[in-house]
Amino acid sequence: MVNIATATAKYGAQTVTSNQDTVTVPLAALNVVKNSTTTLITAAGQSCPTPSR
């Protein structure tokens, strides 16, 4: 699996964008469970809901 990430933040009124970073994680298998319609975090303190188990 390859994860490619960048981030943006606000410093006062200025938007600051991070450098892109990439990491490869060797996996034999990966199961993804998605139960949230949240696709964008727009404010401090927001998070994606934890999946029910």
Legacy VTK file of the C-alpha trace (Angstrom):
# vtk DataFile Version 3.0
C-alpha trace
ASCII
DATASET POLYDATA
POINTS 53 float
0.000 0.000 0.000
1.299 3.470 -0.829
0.147 6.434 1.249
0.676 9.877 -0.275
-0.116 12.832 1.965
-0.031 16.601 2.067
-1.616 18.976 4.539
-2.688 22.579 4.731
-3.037 24.803 7.776
-3.781 28.407 8.560
-1.208 30.731 10.128
-3.288 33.812 10.765
-4.872 34.543 7.398
-2.120 32.780 5.442
-2.618 29.224 4.161
0.469 27.070 4.566
0.797 23.868 2.504
3.149 21.101 3.592
5.512 19.203 1.366
4.154 15.949 -0.037
5.321 12.791 1.702
5.020 9.187 0.526
5.397 5.958 2.432
5.064 2.383 1.192
3.726 -0.134 3.688
4.251 -3.791 2.756
1.032 -5.710 3.369
0.076 -9.294 2.728
-3.607 -8.307 2.850
-5.674 -5.245 3.621
-9.313 -5.020 4.650
-10.941 -1.596 4.553
-14.136 -0.905 6.470
-15.819 2.414 5.703
-18.941 3.570 7.443
-18.560 7.343 7.254
-19.577 9.805 4.602
-17.006 12.287 5.969
-14.500 12.926 3.198
-13.137 16.335 4.191
-11.917 17.736 7.481
-12.541 21.494 7.433
-12.107 22.618 11.054
-9.967 21.923 14.104
-11.379 19.150 16.255
-13.191 17.311 13.454
-12.528 13.620 13.026
-13.882 10.709 11.061
-16.266 8.584 13.128
-14.854 5.373 14.581
-16.248 2.276 12.821
-18.745 0.206 14.785
-17.549 -3.232 15.752
LINES 1 54
53 0 1 2 3 4 5 6 7 8 9 10 11 12 13 14 15 16 17 18 19 20 21 22 23 24 25 26 27 28 29 30 31 32 33 34 35 36 37 38 39 40 41 42 43 44 45 46 47 48 49 50 51 52
